[in-house]
Amino acid sequence: MADTSELLDLAGIGAGPFNLSIAALADGLPTLSTRFFDRQKRYAWHEGMMLPDTHLQTGFLKDLVTAVDPTSRWSFLNYLVQHRRFYRFLNAELSTVSRAEFSDYLRWAAEGLDNVWLDHRVREINHDGEHFQLKTDTRAFRARHLCLGNGKAPWLPAFARVHQGERCLHAESIAWRARDFTNQRVVIVGGGQSGADIFINALRGHWGPLRSLHWLSRRRNFQPLDETAFTNEYFTPGYTSQFAELDDEVRRREVNAQKYASDGITPAALTEIYQTLYHRFDVMNEPRWAHLLPHREAIDMTCDDGVFMLQARHGTTGVLELFDADVVIFATGFESSLPECMAPLLDRLQRDAHGEPSMGQHFMLDWQGGGDSRIYAVNAGRTRYGIAEPQLSLMAWRSAVILNHLSGEAPFDLEDDPGPVTWTPQGRESS
């Protein structure tokens, strides 16, 4: 009996910003049948990290669509117009968009796009030799191709996982509910932007007046985000395209060397922290209850009678330090993970020398079997495409690369003039 389930050209697993960008651009391509499934009933982006006065590290023009289709109705500018606040946004002279406003922009797009289906968790994906077979809680679908956009999972060091709970938590859940840390000893582990945002809010008393606050970072200092003009050339299609052609070990070396181009703390946040510390503890002579401790690596943690004892190694002396805490917050980032629904296909995915899914051209995962069926993936190729891969900066360009390859007709013009920097070796030039 023939399978009569709906056949899609592209099924997206997850509708976070990256897959949502593909959905928004695909909305203008009526010849493609696309559907993006997300388990959320009410769309929200990193709701657990939605702290007061937190901002993106990228400009508002790096939205879902503008970089490749500025006339799209799903642009951030159209969002402002539709919400009748275009002029007030301009008059506010914001250098970056708040996370709250950008999340609302994403919700507006997700709820407006017909090809985005919220409250539809994909439970299982298989392949019948011709098409992918998708099962949700209520329906079955077939798809010629997939795009994985399920995001990353919060990462905790192994010694912390056994203690995970309301008082030992990852930063990704800090804003899920109201918390009261009044008169508590709080330790933050992690020296990136998330750690800085939590430190600022703790310093302001967002969770009540603290007994003490310690912020530990493995980094040598509280490093600023490098957002200067030439560093931002890393976040261009030209740089990313040539980077993808380098040898694997070279790419890994270069990604590590470029860490603070994408994983530092905004200078504005660092300035605010320093000025606040100076005013409160030097000018106003408050007892110094907030402490910044760089170059410490958290290596172990125990719990005795409700009190955590966090052990850290000092980076330059090797001395071991102990920190007593009532609350420990790990701002330790995220790690790649394939969605559980892909379990039936995992043994058919190629792995690289580091055990990660191997990614080829056009953001496609290498996999065996399935004829012409392709598996695209977003935010899964940092060591293939560089430090821009997990950032918002190039998501519209990447979406267009995928859709151009999928359609075979190149509906999006991705040609660009060469920039001021020459990244690849050149022949001898005459003067």
N, C-alpha and C positions, 0 to 999 in steps of 0.2 A: 504494500500500500504506500502510495506516494506521501511524503511529508508535506502537509499543507500549512505548516507554521510560517509566519511572516518571514520573508527573506530580506535582510538588510545588507547594504554594501559595506557598512562599517558599524560595528557595535563597540561603544565605549564603556569600559568598566571604571566607574567613578566619574564624578562631575566636579572635581576640584578646578581651580583656575586654569590648569593646563588643558584638560579635556574640554572644559567649558569654552576655551578659546577656539578649539577645533569645531565645537558645536556651533559657535557664533559665526565663524567664517563659512562653515558648511551650510548655514541657513540661506546663504545667497547662491547656493549651487543646487538648483532644483533637480538636476539629473542624478544626484547622489542620494541614496536612501540611508540616513544615519539615525542612530538612536544612542543616547548616552544614559546609562542607568546609575542611579545613586541611591544609597540606602537611607539618606536623610529624609525625614518627613518635612522638616522646615530647614531651608538652606541656610547654612552659616559656615563661615570660613575660619578655622582655628578659633572657635568660640571659647575654648578653654584658656586661650592666651590673650583674650580681649581685655587687657588692662587699660585703665584711664590714660589718655594722652600718649598712646603708642602709635608710631608712624611707620610707613613703609620706608625702605631705603632706595626706592626707585621713583622716578617721576610719573605723573598721572598719564602722560602720553604713551607710556608702556603698558597699555591696557590690553584687553582681549583681542583687539582687531586693528587699531589705528596704524600700526607700523606697516601693514600691508594693504589695508582697506580703510582709509580714513573716512570714506563715505558711508560705512556701515552704520546701521541704526543701533548697533550694540556697543558703540564707543562710550568712553567715560564722559566725553563732552555732551553727547546726547542724553546720557543719564542725568547730567546736571540740568540741561534744558528741560527735560521731562519732569524733573522735580522742582523746577522754577527757582533754582538758586545759582544759575550761571554767574550772574554779576557779583553776588555775595562771595562766591568762591574766588573770583578774581580779586575782589577788593580785600579779601583776607590775606592775600599775598603769601599763601602757603608754599613752602619749598617742597614739601612732601605731603602726601595724602595720609590721613589718619587710617589706622587699620579698621576702625569702625565704619568709616565712610566707604572704604574699598570693599569691605565685606558686604555692605548694603548694595553696592553697585553689582557685585557678583550675584547676590540674591535676586536683584531686579532682572538680570539677564537670564539666570537659571529658570526663574518662574515665568519669564516671557517667551522662552524658546520652546517651540513645539517638539523639538527633537531631544529635549532633556526630560527624562522621566524620574522624578523624585519618588521616594518611598518604593523603590524597586531594587531590592537586593538580588544580585545574581548569585545563585547558590552553587551552580556547577557549570563548567564549560568542558565540552568534549569535541571531538572532531570525527566526522563519519567518512573521511577520505575525500570529501568534496567541500563541505561547509562546516563551520563551527556550530555546535548545538548548545544553546544557552537555556538554562532553566532558572526562572525567578520563582518567587513564592506563589505566583498565580498563573504564569504563562510560560510558554516555550517560544524561542525564536531561533532562526538560523541567520548566520552572518558569513559573508564572504571573507571579511577581515575583522581583526580586533585592534583596539587601541587601549592599552593598559594605562590608567591614570588614577590608581587607587591611593597615591601618596605614599608617604613614608611613616614608619612606626617609631614612636618615641624610644630612645635608647637610654637604658640605665646600666651602670656598671653591675657586674654579677653580684658583688657583695651587698648591693642595695636592694636587689629584687626581693629578697626574702623579707625585707622590712617594709615593702611598699604598702601604703595605706594613706589615711588622712593626714598623718604627720610626717610621712616620708613619701614624697611625691615628685613626679616629673613636672616641669614647667608647663607642659601642654594642657594640664588640667587645673592650673592654679585658679582660673577664673570661672570654673564650672559652678561654684556656689560661693556664698558669702563666708568669709573665714575671719576668725578672731584670734589673733596671735598676741593679745595683750599680756605683757609681762613675760613673754616667752623668749627663750634663746633661739634665734633663727640663724641657720647657716645656709648660704647659697653656694652651690658648686657649679662652676661654668662661667667662663669669662667672655662670652659673646654678647650679642645684642639682647637676647632673651634674659640673660643674667643681669644685664644692666637695667632693663625695664623693671624686673622684679626688685632689684636693689633700690631704684628710684622710688617705686611705690611703697616699699617697706620704710624707706627713709621719711617719706611724707606721712606715714602713719595710716596708710590705706587699710591695714589689717589691725589697727590699734597700736598704742605705744608699746614698743618692744623693750625687753630687758637688755638684750644685746643683739647685734647683727654682725655677722662675719661673712665676707664674700671672698671665696677662694677661686683662684684661676690657675690652671696648669700653665698658662702662657706667661712669658717672662714679664709682661706688664699688661695693663689694661689697654690693649692695642686698638688704635682707631681704624675705622674703615677707610681704605684708600679709595677715594672717589674723585681723584684728579682726572683731568681730561685724557691724558695718554693711558692711564690705567683703564679708563672706561672703554678704550679701544678693544679690550678683551671681550666686551659685551657687544660685539658687532658681528653680522653675518660673515664678513670677510675673514676676520680672525678665526671664528669658529670653524669655518669650512676648511681652512688650511690646517688647523689644529687636528681635525679629525683624520687627516692623512698621515700624521706622524706615527712612529713606532710606539707600541703600547707602553714600554717602560719610559720612553721620553715623555709621553703624555702624562703619565703618573707623576713623574718628577716635576713637570711644569705646573700641574695642578697644585701640588703641595707648595711650590714656591709662590704661588699666587693667592695663598690663603686669605690674606687680609684685604684683597680686592672685593671679597664677597662675604667674609665672615668676621669683620671687625665691628667695633661699636661706633656709631655715628659721632662725629666730633661735637655735635650739639648736645648729645646725651652726656658725653664725658665732661664737657664744660659745665653743664648743669650740676652734675654730681660734685665736681670739685668746688664750685662756687657755694653749693648748699653746705658741704662739709666745712668749708672755711667760715661761712657766716654763723653756723650753729655752734661749732665747737671751738673756733678761735675768737670770733667777735663776741658772740653771746655767752661764751664760756659754759656751754652745756657739758656735763660729764661725757667723755668720749665713749659712747656705747656702740658706735658703728666703726667697723674695721675692714680695710681692704688688704687682702693677702695674695699677691701674685706669686707665680712660680711655686705653687703648691699642687702636688698631685694627690688627690684623694685615693687611698689604696685599700681601705678597709673600714668597716663600721660594725659596731655591736650595739645591743640595746640591753640596758640593765634597769629594771624597775621603772620603765617608761622613759628613760633618758638615753638618747643616742650618744655614742662616743665615736666620733669620726676621726680616723687616723689619716694624716697627710704627710707626704715626704717633701721636704724643702728642696727646691731644684738646684741650688748652688752648693749647699752644705751637706745635703743628704740627711739632715737631722729630721727625726720623726716628731711630729706635733700631734697633740690630741685636742679635739674641740668637743665640749659638751654641748648638746643641743636638744631642745624640745621639739623643734621642727627642722627638717632638712629638705631643701628644694633643689632638685637636680635640673639645671639648665644645660643638659648635656647633649642636646641635638637629637637627630633622628637617623634611622638606618633604613636602607632599602628593603622592601619585602614584597614578594609577589602575592596577589590576592588569593585567599583560600580557595576560591572557586576554580583556580587554575590547577589544582592538585592533580586531576587526571592527565594533564599534559606536561607536568614538570620533568618527567624523564625524557622528554623529547626536545627540551631546551638545551642548546649548546652552552657550555660554561667556559670561561677563560681560565688562565693559569691561577687566578686568585679566587676561583669558585663563583664568580659573579656571572649572571646571564650575559652572554656575548652579544654585542650590538654592532650591526653593520651600517650600511648607508641608509639614508632616509629614515633614521631612527627606528629601524626594524630589528627585532630580536632574531637571532639565528636559531632556527628550530628544524627538526627533521619531520618529514611527512606532511601531508596536507595539500599536495599539489601546489596550486597558485595562492593558497591562503596565506596571508601575512599577519604577523603580530607586530604592531607598532607599540612603542612605549615612550611615555613622557616622564621626565624627571628620573630617568633610569640610566643615563649614559654620561655621568660626570667625567669619568676617565676616558670617554671616547670623544666627547664634544666640548669638554672644558668647564670652567667654573661658572659659565653662564647657564649651564643646563638646569640646575635647580632653582634659578632665579626667574623673576617675572620679566626681565629685560628683553629676552628674545622669544617669549612664548608665542607671539603672533607670527613671527617669522618661521619658527619651528612648525606651527600648525599649518602654515601655507606650504612648507616643504612636504609635509605628510599628505596634505590634500592634493597637491600637484601630482605627487607620485601615485596616489590612489586613483585619481581620475584619469591619468595619462594624457591630460589635455593642458596642463599648466595654466589654470585659470587665474593664477596670481603671478604678477610680474615681480620676480625677486632679483632682477639685475640691479646692481648698485655701482656707483663710481668708486674707484679705489680711494682709500683714505690716505692720510698723511704719512702713515707708517708702512714700510715695506717689511713684511714678516718672512717672506721666503727668499732663498738665495737667488741672486741675480748674476747674469753673465758680466763680463768686463764692460764697463761703460767708459766711453771716451769723454774727455772734458771739453 
